[in-house]
Amino acid sequence: MDLIAYNVVDIAGPEPRNRHQKETPSMISVPAEPYEFDLDPATTALIVIDMQRDFLQPGGFGEMLGNDVSLLGRVVAPLRRVLDGARATGMLVIHTREGHRPDLADCPPAKLTRGRSATTIGSPGPKGRILIRGEEGHDIVPELAPIEGEVVLDKPGKGAFYATDLELLLRNRSITRLIVTGVTTEVCVHTTVREANDRGFECLVLGDCCGSYFPEFHEVGLKMIAAQGGIFGWVATSQQLLSVLTEGPATPETAARLAAPDPVTADLGA
Ligand code: C5J
C-alpha cells in the first residue's frame, strides 16, 4: 500500500499570508508556553517523528547504542490519543522514519563510523538490518501505524526537512503550523523544529508526546524551544491540545480574541 501523498499539486503555491492573520473561524487556541498557540486544523499538520521499532523496542538501534528503550514507551499512549484527535478533525498527518537504502548509498560514512561501534546502521539485528528501509525494525510501532491517506516520509537525516520533499508537501497544502511529536526530543524532534522554524512554520511541540533516552535532555530540550518568547516555537501537553481540538475555544474570552481583528494585521491595513 502506497501511503505517500504525492497527489496534491499547486504549481503556483499558496497565497502569501501574514503570520498573524486569523485564517478562518475554525481557529482554536491551545494553552501553551510561552503563550497560547492558535491553529486551524485545515492549515496545520501533525508530525510524528520516528516512532520506529528500532528506537522503541528491544533489539533495535536505540538499545544497540546502550539506551534504556523503555523510556520512550511512555510516549505511545498520549500520542495515540493525539493521533485519534487529529484524524477526527481531518488534519494532515505525517509520519517520519529515519533510515537508509539497503546499499547505504544515502548514509554518510561519518554516520556509519560514529561511536566506533562494531554494530552500526545496516548491521544485522533481531529486527532485521538496523535502520534499513523495508526491515521490521525500521517500521513504525503497530500502535501508531499510519492509515490510508497519511504521509510516510523516509528521511536519511535527523531533521525531517533534510533531503526530503516535506517542505513541498506542506506548502502545496497551505500548511503554516506544525504539531510536532515523536522521538527523540533533543535529536530528531529538535532538529526538525529548528529546520521548520527557519522555514517560517510555527511549531507546537507536545512534551508528553516526545521522549528521550535522557530525561534531563528531554526537559531542557523542551525548555529551549519555548524560551526567549518561543525562540523555536511553543510547548504544550497532549491534554492541553485535546481539550480544545475537539471542543473548540475553551472560553468566550478566547473565542472573542480569536474573532477580533489582529492588531498587527490591522496596522498593515490587511
Ligand atoms: C536518533 C532520532 N536519536 N529519531 N534519532 O538517532 O532522534
Residues whose N, C-alpha, C, O or C-beta is under 5 A from the ligand:
A	BS01	C5J	D50 E98 V183 T184 V187 C188
